[in-house]
């Protein structure tokens, strides 16, 4: 599963390819682990990419809080 934090700053859109992994999901809350020094800033978007039960690609956008 890939997680791509999206950073917005000074009107410039950038996409960082920090990869993390989902540790647990409880209701609408995702616990995501990142390597040291790679945690995204608060209010950034995370895009969780995966596949559904029939193999179709899915993307879920989440917010860092």
C-alpha positions in Angstrom: 0.0 0.0 0.0 1.4 3.4 -1.0 0.8 6.6 0.9 1.7 9.9 -0.8 1.5 13.0 1.3 0.5 16.1 -0.7 2.0 19.4 0.5 0.5 22.8 -0.1 2.6 25.9 0.5 2.9 29.5 -0.8 0.4 28.7 -3.5 2.7 26.0 -5.0 1.5 22.4 -5.2 4.0 19.7 -4.6 3.8 15.9 -4.3 6.2 14.2 -2.0 6.7 10.4 -2.3 7.0 9.6 1.3 5.9 6.0 1.8 4.4 4.8 5.0 2.2 1.9 6.0 -1.2 1.6 7.7 -0.8 0.2 11.2 -4.5 0.0 12.2 -7.9 1.3 11.2 -10.5 2.1 13.9 -13.8 3.6 12.5 -12.7 6.7 10.5 -9.2 6.9 12.0 -6.1 5.5 10.3 -2.9 5.0 12.2 0.0 5.3 9.7 3.7 4.7 10.4 6.4 6.6 8.5 10.2 6.3 8.6 12.0 8.7 10.9 12.0 12.2 9.6 9.4 11.5 6.9 6.2 12.2 8.7 4.0 14.7 6.8 2.9 18.0 8.3 -0.5 18.4 10.0 -3.4 19.1 7.6 -1.6 17.6 4.6 -3.4 15.1 2.5 -2.5 11.4 2.4 -3.6 9.3 -0.6 -3.9 5.6 0.3 -3.6 3.5 -2.8 -4.7 -0.2 -3.0 -7.0 -2.6 -4.7 -10.5 -3.7 -3.9 -11.7 -7.4 -3.6 -12.0 -7.8 -7.4 -8.6 -6.2 -8.1 -9.7 -2.7 -9.2 -7.4 0.1 -8.1 -8.8 2.4 -5.4 -7.5 5.7 -3.9 -8.6 7.0 -0.6 -7.8 10.6 0.4 -7.2 11.3 4.1 -6.1 14.3 6.2 -3.2 14.4 8.6 -4.4 15.5 12.1 
